[in-house]
């Protein structure tokens, strides 16, 4: 149960937390039209200060991402940061229930190596990280979708983990500041990283909800390569939620439990995780939960096995139920009895520890 406590100095809870190195791409490419954007120039200067190798493409296409095998292509792309302009289609925002009213994109691609990656099969081409240099136009376009008589929510992490590349781009800071001045709109995004310190002092005015993706230790340790360890993410979540006077960011926060997996002894493993979370959030918070079970499609399975041929990820269709959509596509989810058992478990365990928190959805 949550209890009121005196807040310790922000760093006392972190003395033993291991922080991963920030991602530094081996190759940074700019297309010419990106350098015509003032924000593109800012990213250029930022990358230059970090001493990273910069290439300027001859035209507005990013090349040199393909190797002789799919695995080589994956390796080349995952070490590449490309600064481009978002295409015209990015300015036609789509709803994204149940997460938010609309989605928009600061970038596409992610430097992490999650072996269940939900972007597999969703994005076209090699999985390089593509950052959008026309960010101010993207943010300005969001205003068209805001309504005066209600709060409109915007999701910024459908195709990327924005914190994973923030040290290279500054896009997230720009976006939080923008939404801080928009009382009619709220920003949402999720991350598996912990480098939150530079963003704690932003005037967000409560309009941004940070969500941290968490999972049971065996899942995180085996399948979430290149991300921050669980303890570092939990410490970051605490920092974000602590009030300003305690050295925190005073942000509304959320936990995205995803993808929930029916691993061996899954109840015990997720209880350990929720216990650790309860210890970190031992003060009143504006807290939400989103509960997402593991699923995959035939296309994503093929891509993931090409990227991670030796994965221990369970992709056995025989142990799953098939769920079809109205467009004829299919995905493999846990059988109904397993889903019901897991749902009851998580609602009970979360409700017992965090009675004031909201569970936004289960899927």
C-alpha positions as a Markdown table, in Angstrom:
| # | Residue | x | y | z |
|---|---|---|---|---|
| 1 | Unk | 0.0 | 0.0 | 0.0 |
| 2 | Unk | 1.2 | 3.5 | -0.7 |
| 3 | Unk | 2.0 | 5.6 | 2.4 |
| 4 | Unk | 3.2 | 9.1 | 2.9 |
| 5 | Unk | 6.9 | 9.5 | 3.6 |
| 6 | Unk | 9.5 | 12.1 | 3.8 |
| 7 | Unk | 11.3 | 12.4 | 0.5 |
| 8 | Unk | 15.0 | 11.5 | 0.6 |
| 9 | Unk | 17.5 | 13.3 | -1.5 |
| 10 | Unk | 17.0 | 12.2 | -5.1 |
| 11 | Unk | 20.3 | 10.3 | -5.3 |
| 12 | Unk | 20.2 | 8.2 | -2.2 |
| 13 | Unk | 18.0 | 5.6 | -3.9 |
| 14 | Unk | 20.4 | 5.3 | -6.8 |
| 15 | Unk | 23.8 | 4.6 | -5.3 |
| 16 | Unk | 23.8 | 1.0 | -6.5 |
| 17 | Unk | 21.9 | 1.5 | -9.8 |
| 18 | Unk | 23.9 | 0.7 | -12.9 |
| 19 | Unk | 23.3 | 3.1 | -15.8 |
| 20 | Unk | 23.9 | 1.9 | -19.3 |
| 21 | Unk | 26.0 | 3.9 | -21.8 |
| 22 | Unk | 24.0 | 6.2 | -24.1 |
| 23 | Unk | 23.7 | 4.8 | -27.6 |
| 24 | Unk | 26.3 | 6.3 | -30.0 |
| 25 | Unk | 25.7 | 5.3 | -33.6 |
| 26 | Unk | 28.7 | 4.3 | -35.7 |
| 27 | Unk | 27.3 | 6.2 | -38.7 |
| 28 | Unk | 25.2 | 9.5 | -38.8 |
| 29 | Unk | 23.8 | 10.6 | -42.1 |
| 30 | Unk | 21.9 | 13.7 | -43.1 |
| 31 | Unk | 19.9 | 14.1 | -46.2 |
| 32 | Unk | 20.2 | 17.6 | -47.8 |
| 33 | Unk | 16.6 | 18.6 | -47.2 |
| 34 | Unk | 17.0 | 17.9 | -43.5 |
| 35 | Unk | 19.8 | 20.4 | -43.2 |
| 36 | Unk | 17.5 | 23.0 | -44.7 |
| 37 | Unk | 15.4 | 22.8 | -41.5 |
| 38 | Unk | 16.6 | 24.9 | -38.5 |
| 39 | Unk | 15.9 | 22.0 | -36.2 |
| 40 | Unk | 18.0 | 19.8 | -38.5 |
| 41 | Unk | 20.9 | 22.2 | -38.1 |
| 42 | Unk | 20.5 | 21.9 | -34.3 |
| 43 | Unk | 20.7 | 18.2 | -34.5 |
| 44 | Unk | 23.8 | 18.5 | -36.8 |
| 45 | Unk | 25.5 | 20.7 | -34.2 |
| 46 | Unk | 24.6 | 18.4 | -31.4 |
| 47 | Unk | 26.0 | 15.3 | -33.2 |
| 48 | Unk | 29.1 | 17.2 | -34.2 |
| 49 | Unk | 29.8 | 18.2 | -30.6 |
| 50 | Unk | 29.7 | 14.5 | -29.6 |
| 51 | Unk | 32.4 | 13.8 | -32.2 |
| 52 | Unk | 30.4 | 11.3 | -34.2 |
| 53 | Unk | 31.2 | 10.7 | -37.9 |
| 54 | Unk | 28.8 | 12.6 | -40.2 |
| 55 | Unk | 27.9 | 11.9 | -43.8 |
| 56 | Unk | 25.8 | 14.1 | -46.0 |
| 57 | Unk | 23.9 | 12.2 | -48.7 |
| 58 | Unk | 24.0 | 13.4 | -52.3 |
| 59 | Unk | 20.3 | 13.3 | -52.5 |
| 60 | Unk | 17.4 | 12.8 | -50.1 |
| 61 | Unk | 17.7 | 9.0 | -50.0 |
| 62 | Unk | 19.5 | 7.1 | -47.2 |
| 63 | Unk | 21.7 | 4.5 | -48.7 |
| 64 | Unk | 24.3 | 2.0 | -47.5 |
| 65 | Unk | 22.1 | 0.1 | -45.1 |
| 66 | Unk | 22.0 | -3.3 | -46.8 |
| 67 | Unk | 24.5 | -6.1 | -46.2 |
| 68 | Unk | 24.8 | -9.5 | -48.0 |
| 69 | Unk | 22.5 | -11.2 | -45.4 |
| 70 | Unk | 19.5 | -10.1 | -43.4 |
| 71 | Unk | 21.6 | -10.3 | -40.3 |
| 72 | Unk | 24.3 | -8.0 | -41.8 |
| 73 | Unk | 21.6 | -5.6 | -42.9 |
| 74 | Unk | 20.2 | -5.5 | -39.4 |
| 75 | Unk | 23.6 | -4.8 | -37.9 |
| 76 | Unk | 24.4 | -2.0 | -40.4 |
| 77 | Unk | 21.0 | -0.4 | -39.9 |
| 78 | Unk | 21.0 | -0.6 | -36.1 |
| 79 | Unk | 24.3 | 1.3 | -36.0 |
| 80 | Unk | 22.9 | 4.1 | -38.2 |
| 81 | Unk | 21.2 | 7.4 | -37.3 |
| 82 | Unk | 19.6 | 9.1 | -40.2 |
| 83 | Unk | 18.2 | 12.6 | -40.1 |
| 84 | Unk | 15.5 | 13.1 | -42.6 |
| 85 | Unk | 12.3 | 15.0 | -43.1 |
| 86 | Unk | 9.0 | 13.4 | -42.2 |
| 87 | Unk | 6.9 | 12.6 | -45.3 |
| 88 | Unk | 3.6 | 14.3 | -46.1 |
| 89 | Unk | 1.7 | 11.2 | -44.8 |
| 90 | Unk | 3.1 | 11.9 | -41.3 |
| 91 | Unk | 0.9 | 15.0 | -41.2 |
| 92 | Unk | -2.3 | 13.1 | -41.4 |
| 93 | Unk | -2.7 | 11.9 | -37.9 |
| 94 | Unk | -4.4 | 8.6 | -37.1 |
| 95 | Unk | -6.3 | 7.6 | -34.0 |
| 96 | Unk | -4.5 | 5.0 | -31.8 |
| 97 | Unk | -7.0 | 3.5 | -29.4 |
| 98 | Unk | -6.8 | 2.6 | -26.6 |
| 99 | Unk | -3.5 | 4.4 | -26.0 |
| 100 | Unk | -4.4 | 7.9 | -27.2 |
| 101 | Unk | -6.6 | 10.0 | -29.5 |
| 102 | Unk | -3.8 | 10.4 | -32.1 |
| 103 | Unk | -0.3 | 9.3 | -32.8 |
| 104 | Unk | 2.5 | 11.4 | -34.2 |
| 105 | Unk | 6.2 | 10.6 | -34.7 |
| 106 | Unk | 9.4 | 12.3 | -33.7 |
| 107 | Unk | 11.4 | 9.5 | -35.3 |
| 108 | Unk | 11.1 | 5.9 | -36.6 |
| 109 | Unk | 13.2 | 3.1 | -35.4 |
| 110 | Unk | 14.9 | 2.3 | -32.1 |
| 111 | Unk | 18.5 | 1.4 | -31.1 |
| 112 | Unk | 17.4 | -1.3 | -28.6 |
| 113 | Unk | 17.5 | -5.0 | -29.4 |
| 114 | Unk | 14.3 | -6.3 | -28.0 |
| 115 | Unk | 13.8 | -9.8 | -29.4 |
| 116 | Unk | 10.0 | -9.5 | -29.4 |
| 117 | Unk | 10.2 | -6.0 | -31.1 |
| 118 | Unk | 6.7 | -4.9 | -32.1 |
| 119 | Unk | 8.2 | -2.7 | -34.9 |
| 120 | Unk | 9.3 | -5.9 | -36.8 |
| 121 | Unk | 7.2 | -6.0 | -39.9 |
| 122 | Unk | 5.6 | -2.6 | -39.1 |
| 123 | Unk | 8.3 | -0.3 | -40.6 |
| 124 | Unk | 9.5 | -0.6 | -44.1 |
| 125 | Unk | 13.1 | -1.2 | -45.0 |
| 126 | Unk | 16.2 | -1.8 | -42.8 |
| 127 | Unk | 15.7 | -0.9 | -39.1 |
| 128 | Unk | 17.8 | 2.3 | -39.0 |
| 129 | Unk | 16.8 | 5.1 | -36.7 |
| 130 | Unk | 15.3 | 7.9 | -38.7 |
| 131 | Unk | 14.9 | 11.3 | -36.9 |
| 132 | Unk | 12.6 | 13.9 | -38.3 |
| 133 | Unk | 14.3 | 17.3 | -38.9 |
| 134 | Unk | 11.0 | 19.1 | -39.6 |
| 135 | Unk | 9.9 | 18.6 | -36.0 |
| 136 | Unk | 8.5 | 22.2 | -35.5 |
| 137 | Unk | 6.2 | 21.6 | -38.5 |
| 138 | Unk | 5.1 | 18.3 | -37.0 |
| 139 | Unk | 4.3 | 19.9 | -33.7 |
| 140 | Unk | 2.5 | 22.8 | -35.3 |
| 141 | Unk | 0.4 | 20.3 | -37.3 |
| 142 | Unk | -0.8 | 18.7 | -34.1 |
| 143 | Unk | -2.7 | 21.9 | -33.3 |
| 144 | Unk | -5.1 | 21.1 | -36.1 |
| 145 | Unk | -6.3 | 18.1 | -34.1 |
| 146 | Unk | -6.7 | 19.8 | -30.7 |
| 147 | Unk | -10.2 | 20.6 | -29.5 |
| 148 | Unk | -11.1 | 23.5 | -27.2 |
| 149 | Unk | -13.8 | 21.7 | -25.3 |
| 150 | Unk | -11.8 | 18.5 | -24.4 |
| 151 | Unk | -8.3 | 17.4 | -23.7 |
| 152 | Unk | -6.8 | 15.6 | -26.7 |
| 153 | Unk | -4.1 | 13.0 | -26.1 |
| 154 | Unk | -1.2 | 12.5 | -28.4 |
| 155 | Unk | 1.1 | 9.4 | -28.4 |
| 156 | Unk | 4.7 | 10.0 | -29.5 |
| 157 | Unk | 6.3 | 6.5 | -29.1 |
| 158 | Unk | 4.5 | 4.2 | -31.6 |
| 159 | Unk | 7.5 | 3.9 | -33.9 |
| 160 | Unk | 10.5 | 4.8 | -31.6 |
| 161 | Unk | 11.7 | 5.1 | -28.1 |
| 162 | Unk | 12.2 | 8.9 | -27.9 |
| 163 | Unk | 14.4 | 8.8 | -24.8 |
| 164 | Unk | 16.8 | 6.4 | -26.3 |
| 165 | Unk | 17.9 | 9.1 | -28.8 |
| 166 | Unk | 17.2 | 12.3 | -26.9 |
| 167 | Unk | 20.9 | 12.9 | -26.2 |
| 168 | Unk | 21.5 | 13.0 | -30.0 |
| 169 | Unk | 18.4 | 15.0 | -31.0 |
| 170 | Unk | 16.8 | 17.1 | -28.3 |
| 171 | Unk | 13.4 | 16.2 | -29.9 |
| 172 | Unk | 11.8 | 15.1 | -26.7 |
| 173 | Unk | 12.7 | 18.3 | -24.8 |
| 174 | Unk | 11.3 | 20.4 | -27.7 |
| 175 | Unk | 8.1 | 18.3 | -27.7 |
| 176 | Unk | 7.5 | 18.4 | -23.9 |
| 177 | Unk | 8.0 | 22.2 | -23.9 |
| 178 | Unk | 5.5 | 22.5 | -26.8 |
| 179 | Unk | 2.8 | 20.5 | -25.0 |
| 180 | Unk | 3.5 | 22.4 | -21.7 |
| 181 | Unk | 1.9 | 25.4 | -23.4 |
| 182 | Unk | -1.1 | 23.6 | -24.6 |
| 183 | Unk | -3.8 | 23.1 | -21.8 |
| 184 | Unk | -6.1 | 21.4 | -24.3 |
| 185 | Unk | -3.6 | 18.6 | -25.2 |
| 186 | Unk | -1.6 | 16.0 | -23.3 |
| 187 | Unk | 1.5 | 14.2 | -24.5 |
| 188 | Unk | 2.2 | 10.5 | -23.8 |
| 189 | Unk | 5.2 | 8.3 | -24.6 |
| 190 | Unk | 6.9 | 5.2 | -23.2 |
| 191 | Unk | 10.6 | 4.3 | -22.8 |
| 192 | Unk | 12.8 | 1.5 | -21.7 |
| 193 | Unk | 15.6 | 3.9 | -20.9 |
| 194 | Unk | 16.5 | 5.9 | -17.8 |
| 195 | Unk | 18.4 | 9.1 | -18.9 |
| 196 | Unk | 15.7 | 11.4 | -17.5 |
| 197 | Unk | 17.9 | 13.9 | -15.6 |
| 198 | Unk | 18.1 | 16.6 | -18.3 |
| 199 | Unk | 14.3 | 16.6 | -18.6 |
| 200 | Unk | 13.3 | 16.9 | -15.0 |
| 201 | Unk | 13.3 | 20.7 | -14.9 |
| 202 | Unk | 11.2 | 21.3 | -18.0 |
| 203 | Unk | 8.0 | 23.4 | -17.5 |
| 204 | Unk | 5.6 | 20.6 | -18.5 |
| 205 | Unk | 2.6 | 21.9 | -16.5 |
| 206 | Unk | 1.4 | 18.4 | -16.0 |
| 207 | Unk | 0.6 | 18.0 | -19.7 |
| 208 | Unk | 3.1 | 15.1 | -20.3 |
| 209 | Unk | 2.8 | 11.6 | -18.9 |
| 210 | Unk | 6.0 | 9.6 | -18.9 |
| 211 | Unk | 5.5 | 5.9 | -19.1 |
| 212 | Unk | 8.2 | 3.4 | -18.3 |
| 213 | Unk | 8.0 | -0.1 | -19.9 |
| 214 | Unk | 8.7 | -2.8 | -17.3 |
| 215 | Unk | 8.7 | -6.6 | -17.4 |
| 216 | Unk | 9.6 | -9.6 | -15.2 |
| 217 | Unk | 13.3 | -9.9 | -14.7 |
| 218 | Unk | 13.8 | -13.0 | -16.8 |
| 219 | Unk | 12.1 | -11.4 | -19.8 |
| 220 | Unk | 13.9 | -8.1 | -19.4 |
| 221 | Unk | 17.3 | -9.8 | -18.9 |
| 222 | Unk | 17.0 | -12.2 | -21.8 |
| 223 | Unk | 15.0 | -10.4 | -24.4 |
| 224 | Unk | 15.5 | -6.6 | -24.0 |
| 225 | Unk | 19.1 | -6.1 | -25.2 |
| 226 | Unk | 20.6 | -2.6 | -25.2 |
| 227 | Unk | 18.0 | -1.2 | -22.8 |
| 228 | Unk | 18.4 | 0.1 | -19.2 |
| 229 | Unk | 18.2 | -2.5 | -16.5 |
| 230 | Unk | 15.0 | -2.8 | -14.6 |
| 231 | Unk | 16.4 | -1.2 | -11.4 |
| 232 | Unk | 17.6 | 1.9 | -13.5 |
| 233 | Unk | 14.1 | 2.2 | -15.0 |
| 234 | Unk | 12.4 | 2.0 | -11.6 |
| 235 | Unk | 14.8 | 4.7 | -10.3 |
| 236 | Unk | 14.0 | 6.9 | -13.3 |
| 237 | Unk | 10.3 | 6.4 | -12.7 |
| 238 | Unk | 10.7 | 7.5 | -9.1 |
| 239 | Unk | 12.7 | 10.6 | -10.2 |
| 240 | Unk | 10.0 | 11.6 | -12.7 |
| 241 | Unk | 7.2 | 11.3 | -10.2 |
| 242 | Unk | 8.9 | 13.0 | -7.2 |
| 243 | Unk | 7.8 | 16.7 | -6.6 |
| 244 | Unk | 10.2 | 19.4 | -7.7 |
| 245 | Unk | 11.1 | 20.2 | -4.1 |
| 246 | Unk | 12.4 | 16.7 | -3.7 |
| 247 | Unk | 14.5 | 17.0 | -6.9 |
| 248 | Unk | 12.1 | 15.2 | -9.2 |
| 249 | Unk | 10.2 | 16.2 | -12.3 |
| 250 | Unk | 6.6 | 16.1 | -10.8 |
| 251 | Unk | 5.3 | 14.4 | -13.9 |
| 252 | Unk | 2.3 | 12.2 | -14.2 |
| 253 | Unk | 3.6 | 8.8 | -14.7 |
| 254 | Unk | 2.6 | 5.4 | -16.1 |
| 255 | Unk | 3.8 | 1.8 | -16.2 |
| 256 | Unk | 3.4 | -0.2 | -19.3 |
| 257 | Unk | 3.7 | -3.9 | -18.5 |
| 258 | Unk | 4.6 | -5.2 | -21.9 |
| 259 | Unk | 4.7 | -7.7 | -23.3 |
| 260 | Unk | 3.3 | -9.8 | -20.5 |
| 261 | Unk | 4.5 | -13.4 | -21.0 |
| 262 | Unk | 3.3 | -16.7 | -19.5 |
| 263 | Unk | 6.9 | -17.7 | -18.7 |
| 264 | Unk | 7.7 | -20.4 | -16.2 |
| 265 | Unk | 6.6 | -19.3 | -12.7 |
| 266 | Unk | 5.2 | -16.1 | -14.2 |
| 267 | Unk | 3.1 | -15.2 | -11.2 |
| 268 | Unk | 6.1 | -15.3 | -8.9 |
| 269 | Unk | 8.2 | -13.3 | -11.3 |
| 270 | Unk | 5.7 | -10.5 | -11.8 |
| 271 | Unk | 5.0 | -10.4 | -8.1 |
| 272 | Unk | 8.7 | -9.6 | -7.6 |
| 273 | Unk | 8.5 | -6.9 | -10.2 |
| 274 | Unk | 5.4 | -5.3 | -8.6 |
| 275 | Unk | 7.0 | -5.5 | -5.2 |
| 276 | Unk | 10.0 | -3.6 | -6.5 |
| 277 | Unk | 7.7 | -1.0 | -8.1 |
| 278 | Unk | 5.8 | -0.5 | -4.9 |
| 279 | Unk | 9.0 | 0.1 | -3.0 |
| 280 | Unk | 10.0 | 2.8 | -5.4 |
| 281 | Unk | 6.7 | 4.5 | -5.5 |
| 282 | Unk | 6.2 | 4.8 | -1.8 |
| 283 | Unk | 4.5 | 8.2 | -2.0 |
| 284 | Unk | 1.3 | 9.5 | -3.7 |
| 285 | Unk | 1.6 | 9.6 | -7.4 |
| 286 | Unk | -0.6 | 10.2 | -10.5 |
| 287 | Unk | -0.1 | 6.7 | -11.8 |
| 288 | Unk | -1.6 | 4.7 | -14.6 |
| 289 | Unk | -1.1 | 1.1 | -15.8 |
| 290 | Unk | -1.3 | -0.4 | -19.3 |
| 291 | Unk | -1.3 | -4.1 | -19.6 |
| 292 | Unk | -0.3 | -5.7 | -22.9 |
| 293 | Unk | 0.1 | -9.4 | -23.4 |
| 294 | Unk | 2.6 | -10.9 | -25.9 |
| 295 | Unk | 1.4 | -11.5 | -29.4 |
| 296 | Unk | 3.0 | -11.9 | -32.8 |
| 297 | Unk | 2.0 | -12.1 | -36.5 |
| 298 | Unk | 3.3 | -14.5 | -39.2 |
| 299 | Unk | 5.2 | -11.5 | -40.7 |
| 300 | Unk | 6.7 | -10.3 | -37.5 |
| 301 | Unk | 7.8 | -13.9 | -36.6 |
| 302 | Unk | 9.6 | -14.2 | -39.9 |
| 303 | Unk | 11.4 | -10.8 | -39.4 |
| 304 | Unk | 12.3 | -11.5 | -35.8 |
| 305 | Unk | 13.8 | -14.9 | -36.6 |
| 306 | Unk | 15.9 | -13.2 | -39.3 |
| 307 | Unk | 17.2 | -10.7 | -36.8 |
| 308 | Unk | 17.5 | -13.0 | -33.8 |
| 309 | Unk | 18.0 | -16.6 | -35.2 |
| 310 | Unk | 19.0 | -17.9 | -31.7 |
| 311 | Unk | 16.3 | -16.3 | -29.7 |
| 312 | Unk | 14.6 | -18.0 | -26.7 |
| 313 | Unk | 11.4 | -16.1 | -27.4 |
| 314 | Unk | 8.4 | -18.4 | -27.5 |
| 315 | Unk | 6.9 | -18.1 | -31.0 |
| 316 | Unk | 5.1 | -21.5 | -31.1 |
| 317 | Unk | 1.8 | -21.0 | -32.9 |
| 318 | Unk | 0.5 | -24.3 | -31.5 |
| 319 | Unk | 0.4 | -22.8 | -28.0 |
| 320 | Unk | -1.6 | -19.7 | -29.1 |
| 321 | Unk | -5.0 | -18.7 | -30.3 |
| 322 | Unk | -5.5 | -17.0 | -33.6 |
| 323 | Unk | -7.1 | -13.5 | -33.6 |
| 324 | Unk | -8.2 | -12.1 | -36.9 |
| 325 | Unk | -8.9 | -8.5 | -37.8 |
| 326 | Unk | -11.5 | -7.0 | -40.2 |
| 327 | Unk | -8.8 | -6.6 | -42.9 |
| 328 | Unk | -8.1 | -10.4 | -43.0 |
| 329 | Unk | -4.9 | -10.2 | -41.0 |
| 330 | Unk | -4.1 | -12.5 | -38.1 |
| 331 | Unk | -2.1 | -12.6 | -34.9 |
| 332 | Unk | -1.2 | -15.2 | -32.4 |
| 333 | Unk | -2.3 | -14.4 | -28.8 |
| 334 | Unk | -2.6 | -16.5 | -25.6 |
| 335 | Unk | -5.6 | -18.8 | -25.4 |
| 336 | Unk | -8.7 | -17.3 | -23.7 |
| 337 | Unk | -8.3 | -19.3 | -20.4 |
| 338 | Unk | -4.7 | -18.1 | -20.0 |
| 339 | Unk | -5.6 | -14.5 | -20.8 |
| 340 | Unk | -8.4 | -14.6 | -18.2 |
| 341 | Unk | -6.1 | -16.0 | -15.6 |
| 342 | Unk | -3.4 | -13.4 | -16.3 |
| 343 | Unk | -5.9 | -10.5 | -16.3 |
| 344 | Unk | -7.4 | -11.5 | -13.0 |
| 345 | Unk | -3.9 | -11.8 | -11.5 |
| 346 | Unk | -2.7 | -8.4 | -12.6 |
| 347 | Unk | -5.9 | -6.5 | -11.7 |
| 348 | Unk | -5.8 | -8.1 | -8.2 |
| 349 | Unk | -2.1 | -7.5 | -7.6 |
| 350 | Unk | -2.0 | -4.0 | -8.9 |
| 351 | Unk | -5.2 | -3.0 | -7.1 |
| 352 | Unk | -3.8 | -4.3 | -3.8 |
| 353 | Unk | -0.6 | -2.3 | -4.1 |
| 354 | Unk | -1.8 | 0.8 | -5.9 |
| 355 | Unk | -5.5 | 1.3 | -5.1 |
| 356 | Unk | -5.4 | 4.9 | -6.4 |
| 357 | Unk | -3.9 | 4.0 | -9.8 |
| 358 | Unk | -5.9 | 3.6 | -13.0 |
| 359 | Unk | -5.6 | 0.5 | -15.2 |
| 360 | Unk | -6.3 | 2.0 | -18.6 |
| 361 | Unk | -6.7 | -1.2 | -20.5 |
| 362 | Unk | -5.8 | -4.9 | -20.9 |
| 363 | Unk | -5.1 | -6.3 | -24.3 |
